[in-house]
Structure formats: structure tokens, C-alpha cells
Amino acid sequence: MKRPVWLVEDVKPQRDYTLLITFADGSRRLYDARPLLEKELYAILKNPAFFLRARAEYGTVVWSDDVDIAPEHLYECSRRVEKSA
């Protein structure tokens, strides 16, 4: 069975509240998490030290057992970036 393209394989959180994500299809995409900071569920992400602890787990981006983002949303709401040499 083919893996969905939107499964997260790697994430590199950035200090500007963006996430550089590598998906199962090999694409690298940049997700801007700043709009989430206004939502109560994601208010903890305003803490830069906490935000920078983002990791790829279970096919998505997680920070803790309580804070994650749906991988489909990450894929659909991010923009493709060129692979660096």
C-alpha cells in the first residue's frame, strides 16, 4: 500500500515560528505556525523554547502528548521550498 504524501518524516522548527517539514513524497515545505498562536489550544506555542522542541512523530509534528497538528493540514497549508544543495 502506498503511503500518503502528507505524512511528516522530518521537521526543523525555526525561530520565526515556521516549520521546515519533509513529507513522505520527499517534498520540503514551509509551514507558518503564527496564525495558530492566537488559538487557545496552541497558546503554549508562543513560548519560543517550547515551539523549538517540535519533532516528527506518528507521521505528523508534535510537541507533547497534548499538542500536535494534523499532517494533512500541514501539507495543504504550507508552501513548497527548493531543496538546498
C-alpha positions as CSV (number, residue, x, y, z in Angstrom):
1,M,0.0,0.0,0.0
2,K,1.3,3.4,-0.9
3,R,2.0,5.9,1.9
4,P,0.1,9.2,1.9
5,V,2.2,12.0,0.6
6,W,1.3,14.2,3.6
7,L,3.0,12.0,6.3
8,V,5.7,14.0,8.0
9,E,9.1,12.4,8.0
10,D,11.2,15.3,9.5
11,V,10.7,18.8,10.9
12,K,13.0,21.6,11.7
13,P,11.3,24.3,13.8
14,Q,12.5,27.9,13.0
15,R,12.8,30.8,15.4
16,D,10.3,32.8,13.3
17,Y,7.5,30.2,14.2
18,T,7.7,28.4,10.9
19,L,8.3,24.7,10.4
20,L,10.5,23.3,7.6
21,I,8.9,19.9,7.0
22,T,10.0,17.0,4.9
23,F,7.0,14.9,3.8
24,A,6.7,11.2,2.6
25,D,6.7,12.3,-1.0
26,G,10.2,13.8,-0.5
27,S,8.9,17.4,-0.7
28,R,10.2,20.1,1.6
29,R,7.6,22.6,2.6
30,L,7.5,25.6,4.9
31,Y,4.5,25.9,7.3
32,D,3.8,29.3,9.0
33,A,2.5,28.4,12.5
34,R,2.0,32.1,13.6
35,P,-1.8,32.0,12.9
36,L,-2.1,29.1,15.4
37,L,-0.7,31.2,18.2
38,E,-4.0,33.1,18.6
39,K,-5.9,29.8,19.2
40,E,-6.3,28.8,22.8
41,L,-5.3,25.2,22.1
42,Y,-2.0,26.3,20.7
43,A,-1.2,29.3,23.0
44,I,1.7,27.3,24.6
45,L,3.5,27.5,21.3
46,K,4.0,31.3,21.9
47,N,6.9,30.1,24.2
48,P,9.8,30.0,21.8
49,A,11.7,27.3,23.8
50,F,8.6,25.1,23.6
51,F,8.0,25.8,19.9
52,L,11.5,24.8,19.1
53,R,11.0,21.4,20.6
54,A,8.8,20.3,17.7
55,R,9.6,16.9,16.4
56,A,8.3,14.5,13.8
57,E,6.4,11.6,15.4
58,Y,3.5,9.3,14.3
59,G,3.6,10.9,10.8
60,T,3.0,14.4,12.0
61,V,4.5,17.3,14.0
62,V,4.2,17.0,17.8
63,W,5.4,19.0,20.8
64,S,3.8,17.0,23.6
65,D,1.1,14.4,24.2
66,D,-1.4,17.3,24.1
67,V,-0.1,19.4,21.2
68,D,0.2,18.3,17.6
69,I,-1.1,19.4,14.2
70,A,-2.9,17.2,11.6
71,P,-0.4,16.3,8.9
72,E,-3.0,16.9,6.1
73,H,-3.3,20.5,7.4
74,L,0.5,20.9,7.5
75,Y,0.8,19.7,3.9
76,E,-2.2,21.7,2.5
77,C,-1.3,25.0,4.3
78,S,2.4,25.0,3.6
79,R,4.4,26.2,0.6
80,R,7.0,24.1,-1.3
81,V,10.6,25.2,-0.9
82,E,13.5,24.2,-3.0
83,K,15.9,21.7,-1.7
84,S,19.2,23.2,-0.7
85,A,22.4,21.9,-2.3
